[in-house]
Amino acid sequence: MLWIVRSGAQWRELPETYGPWQSIYARFAKWRDDGTLEAVFHTLSADADMENLSMDSTCVKVHESANGGEKNGG
């Protein structure tokens, strides 16, 4: 499941070493529906180390008026 999230690939592209993609997807759907995934993520994030948290500037969008674009105004 994490490989899919990390790679952004489709379920059908899951490497065979992880087993049939249908089985992995079925487990993901079950865990999603019964709240297991949410519980796991809440537990893991409860003790998150925020000291080394960083944001890559390539994912930050700037309004066009901040980067020299045309400004709307009266």
N, C-alpha and C positions, 0 to 999 in steps of 0.2 A: 504494500500500500504506500509506504513512504517513497519507494522508487518512483511510483507513478506521480506523486505530488512533486517530488524533487525534479524529475525529468520533464514533466509536462506532457508526457506521452499519453497515447490512448491505451485503454486496458488491453486491447489486442496486441500491443507492442511489448507487453511485459515479457522479459526474458524467460525462456523455458525452465531455467534453473529454479525459478520460484514456484513452478507448478502451473497447472492450467489457469489461464487468466479468468475463466468463468468461476472457478472455485474461489480465487482471491477476491474477485468482485462480489461474489455472494457473501463472503465473510465481511467485507467492507460495508455492504448494504445493511447487513444484520447489525453490526456494531454501530453504524450510523443511526439506525432506527431505534435501537434499544438504549441509546445514550452512552454506550461503552466508550466510544471515541471521545465524546465530550468530557467524560470523567477522567480519561487518561490525560487529555490535554490540560485540564484544570489541575490535576495532580502534578504534572511535570512543570507547569508554569508557576505553581505556588512557591517553589524554591528557585526561581530563575535568578541568575546572576546578571544584574543589570549594569554592572560596572563596565563591562566590555561591549555594551550595546552600541552599535554604530549603524549609520544609514549611508548607503552608497548614493552619491549624488546623481548617478545615472537613472535612479528611479524617482527623483524628486521633480515634479512638474512645476514650472514657474509660469505665472500669468504673463501673457504676451507684453503687457505694459511694463513689466519689470525687466524684460530683456531687450528693450529697445523697439518693441513692436508699437503699432499704432494705438494711441490712447483714445478711449471714448470719453467724451465730456462735452459740457455745454458751453 
